[in-house]
Amino acid sequence: MKINNSFFYTLREDVKDEDSISSNLLVRAGFIKKNSSGVYMMLPMGWRVMRKIENIIREEMDATGCQELLMPALIPEDVYVASGRRAGFGKDMFSLKDRKGQPYVLGPTHEELFAIAAKQQIRSYKNMPFSLYQFETKFRDEPRPRYGLIRVREFIMKDAYTFDKDAAGMDAAYAKQFQAYKNIMDRLHLNYKIVRADTGVMGGLLSEEFQAVTPLGEDTLVLCESCDFASNIEVAPCVPDKPDHDEAPQELTLAETPNSRTIEEVAGFFHKDAKDFVKTLIYNIDGNPVAVMVRGDRDVNETKLRKFLNAQSVELADPDMVVNATGAQIGFAGPINIKCPVYADEEVTFMQNFIVGANKTGYHYTNVNNKDFAIAGHGDLRNIMEGDICPKCGGRIHFSHGIEVGNTFKLGTKYSKAMDLKYLDANNTLQYVWMGSYGIGPGRAMAALAEQNADSNGINWPADIAPYQVAIVIISMKDEKQVETANHIYDELTAKGVEVILDDRDERPGVKFKDMELIGIPYRITVGKGIAQGNVEWKTRTSDKQDIAIDQAVEHVLSVLKK
């Protein structure tokens, strides 16, 4: 590409309405342009990077035997009603009606349509296994789009689906796709972790996430200092902290605690540690009040709570629901004589002589033991914390942050049952098909790479991901010899299959250099006054300059790129 008379621009200043390093750099470098909240134009330079990412993904998908197709984005709403997911997506799904008043949605994901397509193939167990994939635009009405391409309303996703006759077949297909995903992440040069995750609205038997490690990441990654344990905080199992010895039960006492509502305030009042308290939180679970108990320094894990209670909706109760359940103002809830079911985190069942709210404004109970109240059930209901015990090896837990760029699911028969996808087995009996689902966001991968490879000058792309491999910069467009030499090198490299960008603008050299560093071109040839001595200047983006002979420039580039 020759820049002059091409679509190319950069911005000198940071962009005010971009809230991440990657989005700011991608906009400044002319890769993307915000069209509206959570919706971006993918401009030529950005599209080149996206296509390279997509090509890596496509090569690895094809290597598994997966076949590419394309599904519609405009889908009848009743497809998601049939699978039971329309209510689950709720307001996150864009909906519209056609001129006849029929309801449609813009597809947020395509499990249902792939199951419908699979019906055309599957009659017998002999028709499986097989797998399909696509690159398709998805639409999700995010309540708070942010971080550029990381949390958006419209995005391209590669989603793949496997179809098998039984669980063993699904497991084998999953393993093949899982390895392909590791290959993709390695080829993209991402620093990533694979973690267990919540299946969420997708459902199914297992979910694992490929998380690009970066401080910006929205997800908290739970890692062990001593072993390979890795999990999303949403599903990380907790090992209860048990007392070293049994205490003799003390006398239950009602204590007045004026102006003390929070754990910090009550701890200060009693001169106790937060670990000596149990906080009772009132939740609205599918429209009904439920009390949940955790140790005073812990937080309730709402994902675990939802699964534990098999609930559709989990949210903190409003003040009126709290008052009706406790008879007290917010801040004084406790399990004794409360007017709703009580569930306890497992750790609470080992605690002794602790302090709780008294369901009476301005009062708490001290010396509370589990015999003093009734619970409807107990289990792992809290968030794991840094320093906690690793559930795998007994080591210590630490946190990192990540951007989810890929996700794999063992769906089991969830969608085949919903969409009536069956086959005849060897005994001529109808069975449900076993499915897997696998997604990667190329745009998120691009943003994650920009986050991980940002420096003070721009984006330091990996050489095989960068929009162009080599930049040729002409110092003076008024020097005919410089222009002739640069174009000659450009033509030779292009003929050899090298991706070259020629900066033939009538701009100051400093502007050209800064632009090539901003957009992240790995290698640069500068054609300037050195041609009088038969030399051009060679520079990698992060190294010092060196002179090379003009007649050796092409071979030098080819040797570096190993073309």
C-alpha positions as CSV (number, residue, x, y, z in Angstrom):
1,M,0.0,0.0,0.0
2,K,1.2,3.5,-0.9
3,I,-0.2,5.9,1.6
4,N,-0.5,8.9,-0.7
5,N,-4.0,8.9,-2.3
6,S,-5.0,6.0,0.1
7,F,-7.4,6.1,3.1
8,F,-5.0,6.7,6.0
9,Y,-5.0,8.9,9.0
10,T,-3.8,9.1,12.6
11,L,-4.6,11.3,15.6
12,R,-2.0,13.0,17.6
13,E,-3.9,13.4,20.8
14,D,-5.6,10.9,23.1
15,V,-9.3,10.4,22.5
16,K,-11.5,11.7,25.3
17,D,-14.4,9.2,25.1
18,E,-12.3,6.1,25.0
19,D,-11.7,4.4,28.4
20,S,-8.9,1.9,27.7
21,I,-5.4,1.9,26.4
22,S,-6.4,-0.4,23.5
23,S,-9.4,1.5,22.4
24,N,-7.5,4.8,22.6
25,L,-4.6,3.5,20.5
26,L,-6.8,1.7,18.0
27,V,-8.8,4.9,17.4
28,R,-5.7,7.1,17.3
29,A,-4.0,4.7,14.8
30,G,-7.1,4.9,12.5
31,F,-8.0,1.2,13.0
32,I,-11.5,1.8,14.3
33,K,-13.9,4.7,14.7
34,K,-16.8,4.8,17.1
35,N,-20.2,5.1,15.4
36,S,-22.3,5.1,18.5
37,S,-22.1,3.7,22.0
38,G,-20.7,0.1,21.7
39,V,-20.7,0.2,17.9
40,Y,-17.5,0.7,15.8
41,M,-16.5,1.1,12.2
42,M,-13.6,-1.3,11.3
43,L,-11.4,0.9,9.1
44,P,-9.0,-0.5,6.5
45,M,-5.9,-0.7,8.8
46,G,-8.0,-2.4,11.5
47,W,-9.7,-4.7,9.0
48,R,-6.3,-6.0,7.9
49,V,-5.5,-7.0,11.4
50,M,-8.9,-8.6,11.9
51,R,-8.6,-10.6,8.7
52,K,-5.2,-12.0,9.9
53,I,-6.8,-13.0,13.2
54,E,-9.7,-14.5,11.4
55,N,-7.4,-16.4,9.0
56,I,-5.5,-18.0,11.9
57,I,-8.8,-19.0,13.5
58,R,-10.1,-20.3,10.1
59,E,-7.0,-22.4,9.5
60,E,-7.2,-24.1,12.9
61,M,-11.0,-24.7,12.5
62,D,-10.5,-26.2,9.1
63,A,-7.7,-28.4,10.4
64,T,-10.2,-30.1,12.8
65,G,-12.5,-30.9,9.9
66,C,-15.0,-28.2,10.8
67,Q,-17.0,-26.9,7.9
68,E,-17.7,-23.2,7.5
69,L,-21.1,-21.8,6.7
70,L,-23.1,-18.6,7.4
71,M,-26.3,-18.2,9.4
72,P,-28.6,-15.2,9.3
73,A,-28.4,-12.5,11.9
74,L,-32.2,-11.7,11.6
75,I,-34.0,-14.5,13.4
76,P,-37.7,-15.2,14.3
77,E,-38.1,-14.6,18.0
78,D,-40.0,-17.8,18.5
79,V,-36.7,-19.7,17.8
80,Y,-35.4,-18.5,21.2
81,V,-38.8,-18.9,22.8
82,A,-38.7,-22.6,21.8
83,S,-35.3,-23.1,23.4
84,G,-36.3,-21.2,26.6
85,R,-33.6,-18.6,26.2
86,R,-35.7,-15.6,25.2
87,A,-36.5,-14.7,28.8
88,G,-32.9,-15.4,29.8
89,F,-31.6,-12.8,27.4
90,G,-34.3,-10.3,28.3
91,K,-33.3,-6.7,27.4
92,D,-29.9,-7.8,26.2
93,M,-31.5,-9.0,23.0
94,F,-32.3,-6.5,20.2
95,S,-35.9,-7.1,19.0
96,L,-38.0,-5.7,16.2
97,K,-41.1,-6.5,14.1
98,D,-41.5,-6.8,10.4
99,R,-44.2,-5.0,8.4
100,K,-46.6,-7.9,9.2
101,G,-46.0,-7.5,12.9
102,Q,-44.1,-10.7,13.3
103,P,-41.4,-10.5,16.1
104,Y,-37.8,-10.9,15.1
105,V,-34.5,-10.5,17.0
106,L,-30.9,-9.8,16.0
107,G,-29.0,-13.0,16.9
108,P,-26.9,-12.8,20.1
109,T,-25.7,-16.4,19.5
110,H,-26.7,-19.2,17.2
111,E,-27.0,-22.5,19.0
112,E,-30.7,-22.9,18.1
113,L,-30.1,-22.3,14.4
114,F,-27.3,-24.7,14.2
115,A,-29.5,-27.3,15.8
116,I,-32.2,-26.6,13.3
117,A,-29.6,-27.0,10.4
118,A,-28.3,-30.2,11.9
119,K,-31.8,-31.7,11.5
120,Q,-31.3,-31.7,7.8
121,Q,-28.3,-34.1,8.1
122,I,-29.1,-36.2,11.2
123,R,-31.3,-39.2,10.9
124,S,-29.1,-42.0,12.2
125,Y,-26.1,-42.4,14.5
126,K,-24.2,-43.0,11.2
127,N,-24.7,-39.3,10.3
128,M,-22.4,-38.2,13.1
129,P,-20.0,-36.9,14.2
130,F,-19.6,-33.6,12.3
131,S,-18.9,-30.0,13.1
132,L,-19.8,-26.6,11.7
133,Y,-18.6,-23.0,12.2
134,Q,-19.2,-19.5,11.0
135,F,-18.0,-15.9,11.3
136,E,-21.1,-13.9,11.9
137,T,-22.1,-10.5,13.4
138,K,-23.7,-10.8,16.8
139,F,-25.9,-8.2,18.6
140,R,-26.3,-7.7,22.3
141,D,-27.8,-4.6,23.9
142,E,-25.1,-4.2,26.5
143,P,-26.4,-1.9,29.3
144,R,-22.9,-0.2,29.6
145,P,-20.6,-0.7,26.6
146,R,-17.0,0.1,27.5
147,Y,-13.4,-0.5,26.7
148,G,-13.7,-0.1,23.0
149,L,-14.0,-3.5,21.3
150,I,-14.1,-5.4,24.5
151,R,-17.7,-4.7,25.6
152,V,-19.7,-3.8,22.5
153,R,-23.2,-4.1,21.1
154,E,-22.3,-5.4,17.6
155,F,-19.3,-7.7,17.0
156,I,-18.1,-10.5,14.8
157,M,-17.8,-13.9,16.5
158,K,-16.5,-17.2,15.3
159,D,-18.9,-19.8,16.7
160,A,-18.5,-23.5,16.1
161,Y,-20.8,-26.5,17.0
162,T,-20.1,-30.2,17.3
163,F,-22.7,-32.9,17.0
164,D,-22.3,-36.4,18.4
165,K,-24.3,-39.5,19.3
166,D,-23.2,-39.7,23.0
167,A,-21.3,-38.1,25.8
168,A,-18.0,-39.9,24.9
169,G,-18.3,-38.5,21.3
170,M,-19.0,-35.0,22.7
171,D,-15.9,-35.3,24.9
172,A,-13.7,-36.3,22.0
173,A,-15.0,-33.5,19.8
174,Y,-14.6,-31.0,22.7
175,A,-10.9,-32.1,23.2
176,K,-10.2,-31.5,19.5
177,Q,-11.8,-28.1,19.5
178,F,-10.1,-27.3,22.8
179,Q,-6.7,-28.1,21.3
180,A,-7.5,-26.0,18.3
181,Y,-8.3,-23.0,20.6
182,K,-4.9,-23.4,22.3
183,N,-3.2,-23.4,18.9
184,I,-5.1,-20.2,18.0
185,M,-4.1,-18.4,21.2
186,D,-0.5,-19.5,20.8
187,R,-0.4,-18.3,17.1
188,L,-2.0,-15.0,18.2
189,H,0.9,-14.5,20.7
190,L,-1.5,-13.9,23.5
191,N,-0.6,-14.2,27.1
192,Y,-3.6,-16.2,28.3
193,K,-4.9,-18.5,31.0
194,I,-7.6,-21.2,30.6
195,V,-10.1,-21.1,33.5
196,R,-13.3,-22.9,34.5
197,A,-16.3,-20.6,34.2
198,D,-20.0,-20.4,34.7
199,T,-22.2,-21.8,31.9
200,G,-24.5,-18.8,32.2
201,V,-27.3,-18.2,29.7
202,M,-25.6,-20.8,27.4
203,G,-26.2,-23.6,29.9
204,G,-24.8,-27.1,29.5
205,L,-22.4,-29.2,31.5
206,L,-19.1,-27.4,31.3
207,S,-17.6,-24.0,30.4
208,E,-14.0,-23.1,30.1
209,E,-12.7,-19.6,29.2
210,F,-9.6,-18.5,27.3
211,Q,-8.6,-15.3,29.2
212,A,-6.1,-12.8,27.9
213,V,-4.2,-11.6,31.0
214,T,-4.3,-7.9,31.4
215,P,-5.0,-5.4,34.2
216,L,-7.9,-4.0,32.2
217,G,-9.7,-7.3,32.2
218,E,-13.3,-7.3,33.5
219,D,-13.0,-10.9,34.8
220,T,-11.2,-11.9,38.0
221,L,-9.0,-14.9,37.4
222,V,-8.3,-17.1,40.4
223,L,-4.9,-18.7,40.3
224,C,-2.8,-20.8,42.6
225,E,0.8,-19.9,43.5
226,S,1.8,-23.6,43.8
227,C,-0.1,-25.5,41.1
228,D,-2.0,-25.1,37.8
229,F,-5.4,-24.4,39.3
230,A,-7.2,-21.7,37.4
231,S,-10.8,-20.5,37.6
232,N,-13.1,-17.6,37.0
233,I,-14.0,-16.1,40.4
234,E,-17.7,-16.8,39.5
235,V,-17.2,-20.6,40.0
236,A,-14.0,-20.9,42.0
237,P,-14.7,-23.4,44.8
238,C,-13.9,-22.3,48.4
239,V,-12.3,-24.3,51.2
240,P,-14.0,-23.4,54.5
241,D,-11.8,-21.8,57.1
242,K,-12.4,-24.1,60.2
243,P,-11.5,-23.1,63.8
244,D,-8.4,-24.7,65.3
245,H,-10.3,-25.9,68.3
246,D,-13.9,-26.0,69.7
247,E,-15.1,-23.3,71.9
248,A,-17.6,-23.7,74.7
249,P,-20.9,-22.1,73.7
250,Q,-21.4,-18.7,75.5
251,E,-24.7,-17.2,76.5
252,L,-26.7,-15.6,73.7
253,T,-26.9,-11.9,74.4
254,L,-28.8,-9.0,72.9
255,A,-26.6,-6.0,72.7
256,E,-27.6,-2.4,71.8
257,T,-25.4,-1.1,69.0
258,P,-26.4,2.5,68.2
259,N,-25.3,4.0,64.9
260,S,-23.6,0.7,63.9
261,R,-24.9,-0.8,60.7
262,T,-21.9,-1.9,58.6
263,I,-19.5,-4.7,59.5
264,E,-16.8,-2.0,60.0
265,E,-18.9,0.0,62.4
266,V,-20.1,-3.0,64.4
267,A,-16.6,-4.4,64.5
268,G,-15.4,-1.1,65.9
269,F,-18.1,-1.0,68.4
270,F,-17.3,-4.4,69.8
271,H,-13.5,-4.1,69.2
272,K,-13.7,-7.3,67.3
273,D,-12.3,-8.6,63.9
274,A,-14.7,-8.9,60.9
275,K,-14.0,-12.6,61.0
276,D,-16.0,-12.7,64.3
277,F,-19.2,-11.6,62.6
278,V,-21.7,-13.2,60.3
279,K,-23.5,-10.8,57.9
280,T,-26.9,-11.7,56.7
281,L,-27.9,-10.3,53.3
282,I,-31.5,-10.3,52.1
283,Y,-31.9,-11.2,48.4
284,N,-34.8,-11.1,46.1
285,I,-34.8,-14.6,44.6
286,D,-37.4,-14.9,41.8
287,G,-39.6,-12.4,43.6
288,N,-39.2,-13.9,47.1
289,P,-37.0,-12.8,50.1
290,V,-34.2,-15.1,51.0
291,A,-31.5,-14.5,53.7
292,V,-27.9,-15.5,53.0
293,M,-25.2,-15.8,55.7
294,V,-21.5,-15.4,55.1
295,R,-18.6,-14.6,57.4
296,G,-18.2,-10.9,58.0
297,D,-15.1,-10.5,55.8
298,R,-16.6,-12.5,52.9
299,D,-18.9,-11.6,50.0
300,V,-21.8,-13.7,48.6
301,N,-21.2,-15.2,45.2
302,E,-24.4,-14.6,43.3
303,T,-23.6,-17.0,40.5
304,K,-23.1,-19.8,43.1
305,L,-26.3,-18.7,44.9
306,R,-28.3,-18.8,41.7
307,K,-27.2,-22.3,40.9
308,F,-27.6,-23.5,44.5
309,L,-31.2,-22.4,44.5
310,N,-31.8,-23.2,40.8
311,A,-33.1,-19.6,40.5
312,Q,-33.8,-17.5,37.4
313,S,-33.3,-14.1,39.0
314,V,-30.9,-13.1,41.9
315,E,-30.6,-9.6,43.1
316,L,-30.3,-7.8,46.5
317,A,-33.7,-7.0,48.0
318,D,-35.0,-3.5,48.0
319,P,-35.5,-1.7,51.4
320,D,-39.2,-2.6,51.6
321,M,-38.5,-6.3,51.2
322,V,-35.7,-6.1,53.8
323,V,-37.9,-4.4,56.3
324,N,-40.8,-6.9,55.7
325,A,-38.4,-9.9,56.2
326,T,-36.5,-8.5,59.2
327,G,-38.7,-6.0,61.0
328,A,-35.7,-3.7,61.1
329,Q,-33.9,-1.1,59.0
330,I,-31.2,-2.2,56.6
331,G,-28.0,-3.1,58.5
332,F,-29.5,-5.2,61.3
333,A,-30.6,-8.4,59.5
334,G,-29.8,-11.7,61.2
335,P,-31.0,-15.3,61.1
336,I,-32.8,-15.4,64.5
337,N,-36.6,-15.1,64.1
338,I,-36.3,-13.8,60.5
339,K,-39.4,-14.1,58.3
340,C,-37.8,-15.8,55.3
341,P,-35.8,-18.8,54.5
342,V,-32.1,-18.7,55.6
343,Y,-29.2,-20.2,53.7
344,A,-25.6,-20.3,55.0
345,D,-22.3,-20.4,53.4
346,E,-20.5,-23.7,54.4
347,E,-17.9,-21.7,56.5
348,V,-20.6,-20.4,58.8
349,T,-21.6,-23.9,59.9
350,F,-18.1,-24.2,61.6
351,M,-18.2,-20.8,63.4
352,Q,-18.8,-20.4,67.1
353,N,-19.9,-17.6,69.4
354,F,-20.2,-15.1,66.5
355,I,-22.1,-11.8,66.2
356,V,-25.2,-11.2,64.0
357,G,-27.9,-8.6,63.4
358,A,-30.9,-9.0,65.8
359,N,-33.6,-8.0,63.3
360,K,-34.2,-5.1,65.5
361,T,-33.0,-1.6,64.6
362,G,-30.0,-0.7,66.7
363,Y,-29.3,-4.2,68.1
364,H,-27.1,-7.2,67.5
365,Y,-26.8,-10.6,69.1
366,T,-23.5,-11.8,70.5
367,N,-22.3,-15.3,71.3
368,V,-24.5,-16.8,68.5
369,N,-24.1,-20.5,67.6
370,N,-25.7,-22.6,64.9
371,K,-28.1,-24.1,67.4
372,D,-29.7,-20.7,67.9
373,F,-31.4,-20.5,64.4
374,A,-32.7,-22.7,61.6
375,I,-31.3,-22.8,58.1
376,A,-33.0,-24.2,55.0
377,G,-29.6,-25.3,53.6
378,H,-25.9,-24.6,53.4
379,G,-23.2,-24.8,50.7
380,D,-20.4,-23.0,49.0
381,L,-22.0,-19.6,48.5
382,R,-19.1,-17.1,48.8
383,N,-16.4,-15.6,46.7
384,I,-12.9,-16.9,47.1
385,M,-10.4,-14.4,48.3
386,E,-6.7,-13.8,47.7
387,G,-4.7,-15.8,50.3
388,D,-7.4,-18.5,50.6
389,I,-6.5,-22.1,50.3
390,C,-6.3,-23.6,46.8
391,P,-9.0,-26.3,46.5
392,K,-6.7,-28.4,44.4
393,C,-3.4,-28.5,46.2
394,G,-3.7,-26.6,49.4
395,G,-1.5,-23.7,48.3
396,R,-2.4,-20.1,48.3
397,I,-4.7,-18.2,45.9
398,H,-3.9,-15.0,44.1
399,F,-5.8,-13.0,41.6
400,S,-5.2,-11.7,38.1
401,H,-7.5,-10.0,35.6
402,G,-8.4,-11.1,32.1
403,I,-10.3,-10.4,28.9
404,E,-12.4,-13.4,27.8
405,V,-11.5,-13.9,24.1
406,G,-12.7,-17.5,23.8
407,N,-15.1,-19.8,25.4
408,T,-15.8,-23.6,25.1
409,F,-19.0,-25.4,26.2
410,K,-20.1,-28.9,26.6
411,L,-23.8,-28.4,25.9
412,G,-24.9,-32.0,26.3
413,T,-28.5,-32.4,25.2
414,K,-29.8,-29.0,26.3
415,Y,-30.4,-27.6,22.8
416,S,-31.2,-30.9,21.1
417,K,-34.0,-31.4,23.6
418,A,-35.3,-27.9,23.1
419,M,-35.1,-28.1,19.3
420,D,-36.2,-31.8,19.1
421,L,-32.9,-32.9,17.5
422,K,-32.9,-36.7,17.6
423,Y,-31.4,-39.7,15.9
424,L,-32.0,-43.4,15.7
425,D,-29.3,-45.4,17.5
426,A,-28.0,-48.9,16.6
427,N,-31.1,-50.4,18.3
428,N,-33.5,-48.3,16.3
429,T,-34.3,-46.2,19.3
430,L,-34.6,-42.4,19.2
431,Q,-31.9,-40.5,21.2
432,Y,-31.0,-36.9,21.6
433,V,-27.9,-35.5,19.9
434,W,-25.0,-34.4,22.1
435,M,-23.6,-30.9,21.3
436,G,-20.6,-28.7,22.0
437,S,-20.3,-24.9,21.4
438,Y,-17.1,-22.9,20.9
439,G,-16.8,-19.2,20.4
440,I,-13.9,-16.7,19.8
441,G,-14.2,-12.9,19.4
442,P,-11.7,-11.7,16.8
443,G,-12.3,-8.1,17.8
444,R,-11.7,-8.9,21.5
445,A,-8.6,-10.7,20.5
446,M,-7.4,-7.6,18.6
447,A,-8.2,-5.4,21.6
448,A,-6.4,-7.8,24.0
449,L,-3.3,-7.8,21.8
450,A,-3.3,-4.0,21.7
451,E,-3.6,-4.0,25.5
452,Q,-0.8,-6.5,26.0
453,N,1.5,-4.9,23.4
454,A,1.0,-1.2,24.0
455,D,4.0,1.0,24.6
456,S,4.7,4.7,24.8
457,N,4.8,4.9,21.0
458,G,1.8,2.9,20.0
459,I,1.0,-0.8,19.4
460,N,3.9,-3.2,19.1
461,W,2.0,-5.9,17.2
462,P,3.5,-9.4,16.7
463,A,5.0,-9.4,13.2
464,D,2.5,-11.8,11.7
465,I,-0.5,-9.9,13.1
466,A,0.6,-6.3,12.2
467,P,-1.3,-4.6,9.4
468,Y,1.9,-4.6,7.3
469,Q,5.2,-6.3,7.9
470,V,7.5,-3.5,6.6
471,A,7.3,0.2,6.2
472,I,9.3,2.2,3.7
473,V,9.7,5.8,4.6
474,I,10.9,8.4,2.1
475,I,12.6,11.3,3.9
476,S,12.2,13.8,1.1
477,M,9.6,13.5,-1.6
478,K,11.4,16.3,-3.5
479,D,14.5,14.0,-4.0
480,E,13.8,12.0,-7.1
481,K,16.5,9.5,-6.3
482,Q,15.0,8.8,-2.9
483,V,11.5,8.3,-4.5
484,E,12.9,6.1,-7.2
485,T,14.9,3.9,-4.8
486,A,12.0,3.5,-2.3
487,N,9.5,2.5,-5.1
488,H,12.0,0.0,-6.5
489,I,12.4,-1.7,-3.1
490,Y,8.6,-1.5,-2.6
491,D,8.0,-3.2,-5.9
492,E,10.5,-6.0,-5.3
493,L,9.3,-6.8,-1.8
494,T,5.7,-6.7,-3.0
495,A,6.5,-9.2,-5.8
496,K,8.1,-11.5,-3.2
497,G,4.8,-11.5,-1.2
498,V,6.0,-9.1,1.6
499,E,3.3,-6.8,3.0
500,V,4.7,-3.3,2.6
501,I,3.4,0.1,3.3
502,L,5.2,3.0,1.5
503,D,5.0,6.4,3.2
504,D,5.2,8.6,0.2
505,R,3.4,11.6,1.8
506,D,4.8,15.1,1.7
507,E,5.2,15.2,5.5
508,R,8.1,15.8,7.9
509,P,10.2,12.7,8.7
510,G,9.3,12.8,12.3
511,V,5.6,12.6,11.6
512,K,6.1,9.6,9.3
513,F,8.3,7.8,11.9
514,K,5.7,8.4,14.7
515,D,2.8,7.2,12.5
516,M,4.6,3.9,11.6
517,E,5.3,3.3,15.3
518,L,1.8,4.2,16.3
519,I,0.2,1.7,13.9
520,G,2.8,-0.9,14.9
521,I,4.8,-1.8,11.8
522,P,7.5,-4.2,13.0
523,Y,10.3,-3.2,10.5
524,R,11.2,0.0,8.8
525,I,13.4,1.0,5.9
526,T,14.2,4.7,5.7
527,V,15.3,6.0,2.3
528,G,17.2,9.3,2.8
529,K,20.5,10.9,2.3
530,G,22.4,7.6,2.8
531,I,21.5,6.6,-0.7
532,A,24.5,8.8,-1.8
533,Q,26.7,6.1,-0.2
534,G,24.5,3.3,-1.5
535,N,22.7,2.7,1.8
536,V,19.3,2.7,3.4
537,E,18.5,2.7,7.1
538,W,17.0,-0.5,8.6
539,K,15.3,-0.5,12.0
540,T,13.0,-2.8,13.9
541,R,10.3,-1.1,15.9
542,T,12.1,-1.6,19.2
543,S,15.8,-1.7,18.2
544,D,18.6,0.7,17.1
545,K,19.1,1.7,13.5
546,Q,21.7,0.2,11.1
547,D,22.8,0.9,7.6
548,I,22.4,-1.7,4.9
549,A,23.3,-1.6,1.3
550,I,20.5,-0.8,-1.1
551,D,21.1,-3.8,-3.2
552,Q,20.9,-6.1,-0.1
553,A,17.7,-4.5,1.3
554,V,15.3,-7.0,-0.2
555,E,17.3,-10.1,0.8
556,H,17.8,-8.6,4.3
557,V,14.0,-8.3,4.7
558,L,13.4,-11.8,3.3
559,S,15.9,-13.3,5.7
560,V,14.3,-11.5,8.7
561,L,10.8,-12.6,7.6
562,K,12.2,-16.0,6.5
563,K,10.2,-15.8,3.3
